[in-house]
Amino acid sequence: MKKTKNFLQKLVFSYLVIALIPIIGFVAVFGMNKYHETEKNTMSRLTSSAETVSAQMDRIYSDMSFISIDLLSRGEFYSTTKKLFYNSKTPQSQREYYRILVDNMVTYSLANSIYQVIFFNPEGYFISNYHYNIDYHYGSRIDEEVIGRLSWLPEVQNKAGTELLLPVQKNAFFEHDKDVIGLGRAIRDPGSIIGYIVVQADMEQLSYVFESSSLLHAGVRVMSEGRVIYENELFPKEQDYDRYLMASKESASTGITIIMTKTKADILKEAVEAFFPLIVQGMVMLVIMIFCIAAYSRKLSRPLIAFTKRLEKVTLDNLDMESEFEEYHDYYEIEYLCHAFADMRNRLNFMINETIVYKSLQMEERFRALQSQMNPHFMYNTLNVIGIMGLESGDNRINDACIKLSELLRYSISDPYSNSTFAEEFDNIESYLELMKLRYEHKLNYKITLDELLKPVELPKLVIQPFVENALEHAFDKEHKSIEVHLSGELEGDRWKIIISDNGRGFTEENLESLQKEVESFLKNDYDRTKNVAQVGGIGVRNTIARLGLYYEGFNYSFFNAETGGAVVVLSSCLKEKGGRDAAV
């Protein structure tokens, strides 16, 4: 049996639902507003941070661009670059060219700046303001391997002498593992590239540029001319963009675009952290509310629980005992319910005792009535006279019919309170069918089979004949002018089964439904005696089922149509009779 909640649990649950609905609604609305507010503030901070980074990148870009332009604007630097590329044949000329280039590049302002200024040309000549007083002289050359690592060099060559912002990468010119950001420019002589200027700075020295993004725990990407110059590890992959909030700023002067991102999960976390104190307060209030609801519900349900426990102790054996209930003056409804139950208990006890007596008398009377309805009374001597008259007139069929009818009457009226056997009952049906064959002749055929083990088993009298009569009465129609009736008695384990079937027109759906209702109503003793019962098979069918149901424990019956056509009736029960009765009913 499915376990159900008691009244106290349902009462507490109902109060909790009523209390929680507005709380949940408030939390949901406030939480959504808080999230949108946090998202709006985050977007504002990202936009402000992107503008700050953009301004700082513009300044760095401008500084590096100015340094490269300033060097190229010096006529001595440019002309010396050309001479070094075209005329550097002797050590003396190389030494002089190096001196002039160093004088232009290694100035006080550049030497003390954060920028590394590098010059090199396609022949490998190399000069820088970084450690200039240690390694660089006219014999210095940059390795071809180093030049090969400069992935941006083809792009600079294609820029026709204009500047190009270089992506952040490892420093290729000096032996330290540091990231640098730089600007490159090719030095051109009409038709030729005679050298390159690179201005770069360590990213460590530019950490202040991205300080705001670190404080925001945001992803940042720097782009120029559609190329990614820099991005930190927090910047998302393209397939994850929909899970991030993004703000961007494009510089009008340099074209550098700054994109700032922050994951929506972080925004939600920030909103929850801001909302958390209110959640804690709400949880405390909820706990207090649950405690109050439980206490109040327990107080309300206590008299009902006590009343229920007393009800559980009531059985049919103690209905006549006096009911002892506490007085619940504070709860009028409960007090009224207790007194009403006591009155009902007394009335129920009286009605049960009265019904037991009535049913006992009614059952005895019903058994006699059912049996008496099945007992036709005819005179044997009248049948004998009719039979003799038939023989005298030369009609043996009349004599045979009288003999069969006598056998039927003798079986039906002999000792109505005794039982028969399966063998006697089946012999009686065979006599009845032989009598009916005298009437229907070739229109009627029958077949009877009985399990040998069932022959001595007791069976109430005349429980098969009503179904056979019903078959003969309703099986014939315009399409079924001849029928065959099958009667079989079978033994299946500890149950017997009687099957009566024909190949006639069968039951209609209306007849099946009506017959089932009539039998059930009859068994409940509330059937309508004035109804035309012939439409549903006659009163004999109902009486017989009632007799078998009263006689056998676990009696079953069914009516249906065979798949090949015709009606089928199946009667079945256990071999052992209920209550150990020996007398027929």
Buried (B, 14 or more C-beta within 10 A) or exposed (E): EEEEEEEBEEBBEEBBEEBBEEEEEEBEEEBEEBBEEBBEBBBEBBBBBBBBBBEBBBEBBEBBBEBBEBBBEBEEBBEBBBBBBEEBEEEEBBEBBBEBBBEBBBBEEBEEBEBBBBBBBEEEBBBBBBEBEEEBEBEBEBEEEBBEEBEBBEBBBEBEEEBBBBBBBEBBBBEEEEEBBBBBBBBBBEEEBBBBBBBBBBBEEBEEBBEBBEEBEBBBBBBBEEEEBBBBEBBBEEEEEEEBBBBBBEBEEBBBBBBBBBBBEBBBEBBBEBBEEBEEEBEEEBEEBBEEBBEEBEEBBBBBEBBEEBEEEBEEEEBEEEBEBEEBEEBEEBBEBBEEBBEEBBEEBEEEEEEEEEEEEEEEEBBEEBBEEBEEEEEEEEBBEBBEEBEEEEEEEBBBBBBBBBBBBEBBBEEBEEBBBBBBBBBBBBBBBBBBBEEBEEEBBBEBEBBEEBBEBBBBBBBBBBBBBBBBEBBBEEEBEBBBBBBBBBBEEEEBBBBBBBBBBBBEEEBBEBBBEBBEBBBEEEBEEEEEBEEBBBBBBBBBBBBBBBBBEEBBBEBEBEEEEBBBBBBBBBBEBBEEEEEBB
